[in-house]
């Protein structure tokens, strides 16, 4: 009787070890369900072309549209990276894109290209300060420039509560969390 209990305990321990190893070995695979890389080739190509981190682009796409190409915000932002039509038209003119239409913002290739260009432009304006770039992507560069110039908020993540817009505080926090998750999962 004692030998039977000992065998059952040994089997139980081995089953536990096997399950534990399966979870550990497949960790990166199952977590990617929550942090996918949609349109990977486009994102990497445009991010590298614009000298920005592709994982920041994925974090913005995750936060902005939850990977939905047809997404439209209540304010009218469109597509994966939720670009406002006026901003998109301005970017298209800066990039020399002729015949741009607002409906093309639902095309991943157009949306990601414009969104990455815009992020790179914000990077240049804010000297690579990622929190300022993310805040400007959400609240508008004019608002963020005003906050910096007036000493309201300088991009210090420890002082995120100084951002005047609650939506931007939450947005910045969400994008940064997703950005860190993407880097932890995919960077080698």
Backbone as CSV, one residue per row, in Angstrom:
resi,resn,N_x,N_y,N_z,CA_x,CA_y,CA_z,C_x,C_y,C_z
1,UNK,0.824,-1.186,0.000,0.000,0.000,0.000,0.869,1.250,0.000
2,UNK,1.903,1.240,0.808,2.812,2.376,0.919,3.543,2.604,-0.407
3,UNK,3.913,1.519,-1.081,4.618,1.619,-2.347,3.722,2.259,-3.414
4,UNK,2.438,1.952,-3.403,1.488,2.499,-4.357,1.363,4.011,-4.178
5,UNK,1.303,4.501,-2.935,1.226,5.941,-2.667,2.496,6.632,-3.132
6,UNK,3.616,5.994,-2.925,4.900,6.550,-3.337,4.971,6.678,-4.858
7,UNK,4.471,5.687,-5.580,4.469,5.715,-7.040,3.543,6.817,-7.534
8,UNK,2.351,6.942,-6.913,1.400,7.985,-7.307,1.984,9.382,-7.078
9,UNK,2.688,9.560,-5.977,3.319,10.838,-5.686,4.416,11.134,-6.701
10,UNK,5.200,10.148,-7.058,6.255,10.313,-8.071,5.651,10.704,-9.418
11,UNK,4.590,10.043,-9.795,3.928,10.370,-11.069,3.392,11.792,-11.030
12,UNK,2.778,12.161,-9.932,2.234,13.505,-9.769,3.338,14.565,-9.872
13,UNK,4.469,14.311,-9.258,5.603,15.246,-9.318,6.101,15.373,-10.753
14,UNK,6.242,14.245,-11.452,6.705,14.291,-12.843,5.714,15.007,-13.752
15,UNK,4.444,14.781,-13.532,3.419,15.479,-14.327,3.514,16.985,-14.085
16,UNK,3.688,17.374,-12.832,3.839,18.790,-12.502,5.074,19.378,-13.182
17,UNK,6.187,18.662,-13.130,7.429,19.129,-13.763,7.228,19.282,-15.267
18,UNK,6.585,18.331,-15.908,6.346,18.397,-17.353,5.438,19.574,-17.718
19,UNK,4.406,19.779,-16.951,3.507,20.914,-17.206,4.256,22.226,-17.016
20,UNK,5.031,22.324,-15.946,5.818,23.530,-15.681,6.787,23.806,-16.836
21,UNK,7.477,22.798,-17.305,8.437,22.960,-18.406,7.717,23.375,-19.691
22,UNK,6.556,22.795,-19.937,5.793,23.162,-21.139,5.400,24.630,-21.097
23,UNK,4.970,25.106,-19.959,4.601,26.521,-19.815,5.822,27.409,-19.998
24,UNK,6.924,27.085,-19.360,8.141,27.886,-19.457,8.666,27.918,-20.885
25,UNK,8.688,26.775,-21.539,9.229,26.707,-22.889,8.336,27.372,-23.925
26,UNK,7.053,27.419,-23.681,6.133,28.037,-24.645,5.727,29.444,-24.250
27,UNK,6.282,29.984,-23.175,5.904,31.323,-22.702,5.893,32.360,-23.817
28,UNK,6.983,32.508,-24.577,6.965,33.536,-25.616,5.875,33.298,-26.660
29,UNK,5.518,32.055,-26.888,4.515,31.760,-27.894,3.113,32.185,-27.445
30,UNK,2.718,31.884,-26.243,1.351,32.224,-25.845,1.186,33.692,-25.509
31,UNK,2.208,34.351,-25.047,2.081,35.781,-24.713,1.916,36.623,-25.969
32,UNK,2.387,36.116,-27.112,2.265,36.874,-28.353,0.808,37.020,-28.795
33,UNK,-0.079,36.208,-28.245,-1.504,36.368,-28.533,-1.963,37.743,-28.075
34,UNK,-1.433,38.216,-26.970,-1.820,39.514,-26.424,-1.008,40.666,-27.016
35,UNK,0.132,40.355,-27.575,1.022,41.365,-28.164,1.479,40.897,-29.550
36,UNK,0.536,40.825,-30.486,0.910,40.372,-31.827,1.662,41.468,-32.591
37,UNK,2.182,41.099,-33.726,2.873,42.055,-34.590,2.180,42.063,-35.956
38,UNK,0.990,42.681,-36.025,0.285,42.700,-37.304,1.040,43.557,-38.316
39,UNK,0.979,43.163,-39.561,1.629,43.912,-40.644,3.112,44.120,-40.354
40,UNK,3.727,43.075,-39.840,5.121,43.117,-39.405,6.079,43.694,-40.435
41,UNK,5.999,43.189,-41.656,6.938,43.649,-42.678,6.794,45.146,-42.922
42,UNK,5.556,45.619,-42.983,5.306,47.048,-43.174,5.847,47.868,-42.005
43,UNK,5.533,47.428,-40.800,5.957,48.172,-39.609,7.479,48.243,-39.537
44,UNK,8.148,47.113,-39.704,9.611,47.120,-39.618,10.225,47.977,-40.720
45,UNK,9.713,47.844,-41.946,10.268,48.615,-43.065,10.097,50.116,-42.839
46,UNK,8.903,50.537,-42.458,8.645,51.965,-42.260,9.357,52.501,-41.018
47,UNK,9.399,51.700,-39.972,10.092,52.143,-38.753,11.576,52.343,-39.037
48,UNK,12.190,51.400,-39.719,13.620,51.529,-40.015,13.878,52.676,-40.991
49,UNK,12.992,52.845,-41.970,13.133,53.939,-42.927,13.096,55.296,-42.207
50,UNK,12.294,55.371,-41.147,12.124,56.623,-40.411,12.958,56.695,-39.137
51,UNK,13.793,55.675,-38.917,14.694,55.638,-37.767,13.963,55.723,-36.424
52,UNK,12.904,54.902,-36.307,12.167,54.812,-35.049,12.059,53.350,-34.645
53,UNK,11.748,53.106,-33.399,11.667,51.747,-32.870,10.356,51.092,-33.319
54,UNK,10.425,49.979,-34.041,9.195,49.319,-34.496,8.305,48.854,-33.341
55,UNK,8.907,48.561,-32.198,8.088,48.108,-31.069,7.249,49.236,-30.485
56,UNK,7.707,50.464,-30.641,6.875,51.607,-30.260,5.691,51.713,-31.220
57,UNK,5.935,51.465,-32.494,4.854,51.495,-33.484,3.809,50.432,-33.147
58,UNK,4.247,49.220,-32.841,3.291,48.167,-32.456,2.514,48.562,-31.201
59,UNK,3.191,49.174,-30.240,2.517,49.599,-29.004,1.454,50.656,-29.299
60,UNK,1.760,51.561,-30.204,0.784,52.585,-30.575,-0.390,51.965,-31.314
61,UNK,-0.110,51.061,-32.237,-1.193,50.382,-32.956,-2.085,49.620,-31.976
62,UNK,-1.477,48.925,-31.031,-2.248,48.159,-30.035,-3.151,49.085,-29.230
63,UNK,-2.601,50.210,-28.789,-3.345,51.138,-27.948,-4.393,51.915,-28.752
64,UNK,-4.019,52.342,-29.938,-4.899,53.194,-30.739,-6.093,52.443,-31.333
65,UNK,-5.835,51.305,-31.968,-6.895,50.666,-32.755,-7.143,49.202,-32.414
66,UNK,-6.358,48.662,-31.488,-6.453,47.225,-31.187,-6.310,46.409,-32.475
67,UNK,-5.435,46.878,-33.381,-5.068,46.184,-34.614,-6.168,46.183,-35.675
68,UNK,-7.159,47.043,-35.539,-8.278,47.075,-36.487,-8.038,48.133,-37.567
69,UNK,-7.896,47.706,-38.822,-7.639,48.646,-39.920,-8.829,49.570,-40.166
70,UNK,-10.017,49.125,-39.821,-11.222,49.925,-40.064,-11.584,50.843,-38.895
71,UNK,-10.741,50.902,-37.885,-11.052,51.697,-36.688,-11.234,53.181,-37.031
72,UNK,-12.241,53.782,-36.388,-12.490,55.221,-36.488,-12.829,55.695,-35.082
73,UNK,-12.107,56.705,-34.593,-12.359,57.211,-33.246,-13.538,58.184,-33.257
74,UNK,-14.031,58.516,-32.081,-15.129,59.480,-31.979,-14.693,60.853,-32.472
75,UNK,-13.391,61.141,-32.440,-12.864,62.422,-32.930,-12.616,62.392,-34.437
76,UNK,-12.684,61.191,-35.054,-12.512,61.079,-36.495,-11.174,60.526,-36.944
77,UNK,-10.298,60.121,-35.991,-9.017,59.509,-36.359,-9.289,58.157,-36.999
78,UNK,-8.445,57.783,-37.965,-8.742,56.593,-38.763,-7.569,55.628,-38.845
79,UNK,-7.917,54.350,-38.974,-6.952,53.306,-39.278,-6.174,52.787,-38.094
80,UNK,-5.186,51.974,-38.405,-4.382,51.290,-37.390,-3.742,52.249,-36.389
81,UNK,-3.159,53.331,-36.905,-2.442,54.257,-36.029,-3.292,55.467,-35.667
82,UNK,-4.585,55.421,-36.018,-5.554,56.451,-35.656,-5.039,57.861,-35.958
83,UNK,-4.899,58.132,-37.231,-4.403,59.422,-37.684,-5.593,60.308,-38.051
84,UNK,-5.561,61.549,-37.573,-6.615,62.509,-37.897,-6.496,62.892,-39.379
85,UNK,-7.622,63.067,-40.068,-7.589,63.401,-41.494,-6.746,64.644,-41.829
86,UNK,-6.867,65.704,-41.039,-6.067,66.911,-41.318,-4.575,66.637,-41.159
87,UNK,-4.225,65.892,-40.124,-2.821,65.535,-39.910,-2.327,64.667,-41.063
88,UNK,-3.138,63.716,-41.484,-2.763,62.830,-42.590,-2.556,63.621,-43.878
89,UNK,-3.426,64.571,-44.152,-3.278,65.397,-45.358,-1.998,66.210,-45.297
90,UNK,-1.689,66.753,-44.120,-0.455,67.521,-43.930,0.770,66.630,-44.160
91,UNK,0.755,65.428,-43.567,1.877,64.488,-43.736,2.022,64.124,-45.212
92,UNK,0.904,63.806,-45.857,0.940,63.422,-47.277,1.563,64.538,-48.113
93,UNK,1.222,65.791,-47.811,1.816,66.896,-48.576,3.309,67.008,-48.295
94,UNK,3.718,66.808,-47.048,5.138,66.855,-46.690,5.918,65.728,-47.374
95,UNK,5.268,64.580,-47.525,5.918,63.431,-48.161,5.807,63.470,-49.688
96,UNK,5.074,64.452,-50.196,4.916,64.566,-51.645,3.977,63.525,-52.235
97,UNK,3.028,63.057,-51.438,2.056,62.071,-51.920,0.925,62.817,-52.620
98,UNK,0.734,62.505,-53.880,-0.336,63.133,-54.641,-1.584,62.256,-54.583
99,UNK,-2.718,62.875,-54.781,-4.012,62.172,-54.815,-4.318,61.446,-53.507
100,UNK,-3.856,61.987,-52.382,-4.155,61.365,-51.091,-5.635,61.524,-50.788
101,UNK,-6.252,60.456,-50.291,-7.636,60.531,-49.839,-7.706,60.032,-48.402
102,UNK,-8.615,60.607,-47.645,-8.785,60.231,-46.248,-9.154,58.755,-46.118
103,UNK,-9.914,58.232,-47.072,-10.301,56.810,-47.027,-9.094,55.887,-47.092
104,UNK,-7.990,56.362,-47.677,-6.798,55.510,-47.773,-6.155,55.279,-46.407
105,UNK,-6.609,56.003,-45.383,-6.083,55.777,-44.031,-6.447,54.395,-43.501
106,UNK,-7.405,53.742,-44.127,-7.770,52.378,-43.713,-6.881,51.335,-44.390
107,UNK,-6.044,51.776,-45.305,-5.070,50.893,-45.954,-3.843,50.825,-45.034
108,UNK,-3.498,49.640,-44.529,-2.369,49.533,-43.604,-1.075,50.140,-44.137
109,UNK,-0.819,49.954,-45.432,0.418,50.479,-46.002,0.475,52.007,-45.894
110,UNK,-0.619,52.666,-46.217,-0.681,54.130,-46.148,-0.638,54.584,-44.696
111,UNK,-1.448,53.968,-43.857,-1.565,54.381,-42.462,-0.239,54.238,-41.716
112,UNK,0.408,53.101,-41.874,1.669,52.854,-41.181,2.770,53.774,-41.715
113,UNK,2.774,53.998,-43.018,3.768,54.900,-43.604,3.613,56.319,-43.047
114,UNK,2.376,56.827,-43.038,2.142,58.176,-42.520,2.395,58.241,-41.011
115,UNK,1.938,57.231,-40.297,2.117,57.216,-38.836,3.582,57.164,-38.435
116,UNK,4.374,56.357,-39.125,5.813,56.275,-38.809,6.525,57.577,-39.153
117,UNK,6.162,58.187,-40.281,6.760,59.471,-40.648,6.453,60.518,-39.571
118,UNK,5.191,60.515,-39.119,4.775,61.488,-38.104,5.509,61.256,-36.781
119,UNK,5.640,59.997,-36.367,6.401,59.697,-35.147,7.841,60.184,-35.269
120,UNK,8.452,59.963,-36.433,9.832,60.415,-36.641,9.921,61.938,-36.560
121,UNK,8.914,62.625,-37.093,8.888,64.083,-37.027,8.777,64.557,-35.573
122,UNK,7.959,63.863,-34.798,7.838,64.190,-33.367,9.139,63.883,-32.627
123,UNK,9.810,62.792,-33.001,11.110,62.452,-32.401,12.100,63.595,-32.599
124,UNK,12.117,64.129,-33.831,13.036,65.238,-34.110,12.676,66.461,-33.272
125,UNK,11.396,66.766,-33.198,10.963,67.954,-32.454,11.279,67.842,-30.965
126,UNK,11.106,66.650,-30.416,11.280,66.468,-28.966,12.572,65.751,-28.609
127,UNK,13.564,65.846,-29.489,14.908,65.313,-29.237,14.900,63.873,-28.739
128,UNK,14.004,63.059,-29.269,13.970,61.645,-28.915,13.394,61.337,-27.549
129,UNK,12.792,62.312,-26.888,12.174,62.076,-25.579,10.872,61.299,-25.818
130,UNK,10.914,59.993,-25.582,9.799,59.108,-25.920,8.486,59.508,-25.235
131,UNK,8.465,59.817,-23.935,7.187,60.235,-23.346,6.592,61.488,-24.009
132,UNK,7.445,62.464,-24.365,6.936,63.649,-25.052,6.398,63.296,-26.432
133,UNK,7.097,62.410,-27.131,6.655,61.974,-28.461,5.287,61.304,-28.368
134,UNK,5.137,60.390,-27.436,3.867,59.665,-27.277,2.752,60.628,-26.880
135,UNK,3.031,61.528,-25.943,2.026,62.502,-25.521,1.613,63.385,-26.691
136,UNK,2.577,63.826,-27.501,2.273,64.679,-28.655,1.476,63.908,-29.704
137,UNK,1.745,62.629,-29.852,0.991,61.811,-30.802,-0.482,61.791,-30.405
138,UNK,-0.753,61.812,-29.115,-2.130,61.763,-28.630,-2.763,63.148,-28.488
139,UNK,-2.075,64.055,-27.838,-2.675,65.344,-27.486,-2.426,66.430,-28.532
140,UNK,-1.504,66.164,-29.442,-1.143,67.168,-30.433,0.151,67.844,-30.043
141,UNK,0.988,68.086,-31.037,2.303,68.669,-30.775,2.185,70.069,-30.203
142,UNK,1.182,70.823,-30.612,1.016,72.184,-30.094,0.744,72.193,-28.599
143,UNK,-0.100,71.294,-28.142,-0.398,71.212,-26.705,0.847,70.832,-25.914
144,UNK,1.562,69.836,-26.394,2.751,69.374,-25.676,3.831,70.458,-25.689
145,UNK,3.998,71.132,-26.812,4.970,72.224,-26.888,4.635,73.303,-25.847
146,UNK,3.350,73.598,-25.716,2.898,74.589,-24.724,3.196,74.117,-23.298
147,UNK,2.956,72.839,-23.011,3.232,72.312,-21.674,4.711,72.440,-21.339
148,UNK,5.554,72.110,-22.319,7.000,72.198,-22.096,7.421,73.653,-21.918
149,UNK,6.974,74.522,-22.825,7.367,75.933,-22.772,6.905,76.631,-21.498
150,UNK,5.744,76.241,-20.992,5.211,76.855,-19.777,5.668,76.147,-18.500
151,UNK,6.476,75.114,-18.644,6.974,74.389,-17.479,5.928,73.525,-16.802
152,UNK,4.868,73.185,-17.509,3.806,72.352,-16.939,4.264,70.908,-16.823
153,UNK,4.875,70.395,-17.912,5.383,69.019,-17.926,6.529,68.944,-18.913
154,UNK,7.617,68.317,-18.511,8.818,68.287,-19.349,9.121,66.905,-19.937
155,UNK,8.181,65.980,-19.808,8.391,64.646,-20.346,8.871,63.646,-19.312
156,UNK,9.048,64.085,-18.090,9.486,63.183,-17.020,8.341,62.231,-16.677
157,UNK,8.554,60.961,-16.895,7.512,59.964,-16.670,7.123,59.871,-15.195
158,UNK,8.047,60.251,-14.322,7.739,60.239,-12.891,6.735,61.342,-12.520
159,UNK,6.550,62.299,-13.428,5.624,63.412,-13.169,4.464,63.400,-14.162
160,UNK,4.047,62.222,-14.546,2.973,62.055,-15.520,1.682,62.727,-15.052
161,UNK,1.500,62.821,-13.742,0.288,63.447,-13.194,0.206,64.937,-13.508
162,UNK,1.290,65.548,-13.992,1.279,66.966,-14.359,0.693,67.203,-15.750
163,UNK,0.499,66.147,-16.521,-0.109,66.297,-17.841,-1.546,66.776,-17.640
164,UNK,-1.915,67.896,-18.265,-3.243,68.460,-18.031,-4.416,67.623,-18.541
165,UNK,-4.201,66.773,-19.534,-5.285,65.981,-20.118,-5.301,64.582,-19.515
166,UNK,-6.352,64.216,-18.779,-6.435,62.858,-18.215,-6.323,61.771,-19.283
167,UNK,-6.932,61.992,-20.445,-6.872,61.001,-21.520,-5.427,60.775,-21.965
168,UNK,-4.651,61.845,-22.030,-3.258,61.722,-22.465,-2.420,61.019,-21.399
169,UNK,-2.702,61.291,-20.137,-1.992,60.573,-19.057,-2.228,59.073,-19.189
170,UNK,-3.487,58.686,-19.374,-3.829,57.270,-19.489,-3.228,56.676,-20.768
171,UNK,-3.319,57.412,-21.847,-2.775,56.955,-23.124,-1.270,56.718,-23.019
172,UNK,-0.560,57.687,-22.465,0.890,57.565,-22.308,1.241,56.340,-21.469
173,UNK,0.538,56.160,-20.387,0.783,55.008,-19.521,0.543,53.695,-20.274
174,UNK,-0.550,53.619,-21.014,-0.877,52.392,-21.758,0.139,52.099,-22.851
175,UNK,0.534,53.129,-23.603,1.503,52.910,-24.674,2.844,52.473,-24.089
176,UNK,3.283,53.127,-23.019,4.569,52.750,-22.417,4.555,51.316,-21.894
177,UNK,3.447,50.894,-21.286,3.345,49.505,-20.814,3.416,48.527,-21.983
178,UNK,2.693,48.825,-23.053,2.724,47.955,-24.229,4.109,47.963,-24.868
179,UNK,4.730,49.125,-24.927,6.070,49.254,-25.508,7.070,48.392,-24.742
180,UNK,7.033,48.462,-23.431,7.929,47.637,-22.607,7.640,46.155,-22.798
181,UNK,6.363,45.802,-22.915,6.004,44.395,-23.133,6.534,43.911,-24.481
182,UNK,6.328,44.704,-25.529,6.843,44.310,-26.849,8.351,44.114,-26.818
183,UNK,9.067,45.040,-26.204,10.523,44.908,-26.147,10.918,43.671,-25.348
184,UNK,10.242,43.406,-24.237,10.590,42.248,-23.400,10.315,40.938,-24.144
185,UNK,9.261,40.904,-24.920,8.891,39.671,-25.607,9.750,39.419,-26.841
186,UNK,10.005,40.455,-27.629,10.582,40.254,-28.953,12.046,40.644,-29.105
187,UNK,12.560,41.557,-28.300,13.963,41.941,-28.462,14.856,40.836,-27.973
188,UNK,15.971,40.666,-28.645,16.916,39.611,-28.235,18.032,40.205,-27.431
